[in-house]
Amino acid sequence: MGDMQVFLGPVILCVGLFLIGWFYDWIRGRRNKRDIELPEREDEGDR
């Protein structure tokens, strides 16, 4: 039982970090697609 936890600990940690990174990229990608529609107007407003 102890050996199994020592083995699964790092595996679960890596999988968790991978899923968090993938989910973050997916959310950021959806936001970027929404922003790409009107990028020129936003640039003009900032200047």
C-alpha positions in Angstrom: 0.0 0.0 0.0 2.8 2.4 0.9 4.8 1.7 -2.2 1.7 2.3 -4.4 1.1 5.7 -2.9 4.8 6.7 -3.4 4.4 5.6 -7.1 1.0 7.2 -7.7 1.8 10.5 -5.9 4.1 12.0 -8.7 1.9 10.5 -11.4 -1.2 12.2 -10.1 0.7 15.4 -9.6 2.0 15.4 -13.2 -1.5 14.5 -14.6 -3.1 17.3 -12.5 -0.6 19.9 -13.7 -1.1 18.8 -17.3 -4.8 19.0 -17.1 -4.6 22.5 -15.4 -2.2 23.7 -18.1 -4.4 22.3 -20.9 -7.6 23.8 -19.4 -5.9 27.2 -19.0 -4.7 27.2 -22.6 -8.3 26.2 -23.7 -9.9 29.1 -21.8 -7.2 31.5 -23.1 -7.7 30.2 -26.7 -11.5 30.8 -26.5 -10.9 34.4 -25.2 -8.4 35.1 -28.0 -10.8 33.9 -30.7 -13.4 36.3 -29.3 -10.9 39.2 -29.3 -9.6 38.5 -32.8 -12.9 39.5 -34.3 -12.4 43.2 -33.5 -8.7 43.7 -32.9 -8.3 46.9 -35.0 -11.0 48.9 -33.1 -9.5 48.0 -29.7 -6.0 49.3 -30.9 -7.5 52.6 -32.1 -9.3 53.1 -28.8 -6.1 52.5 -26.7 -4.1 55.1 -28.7 
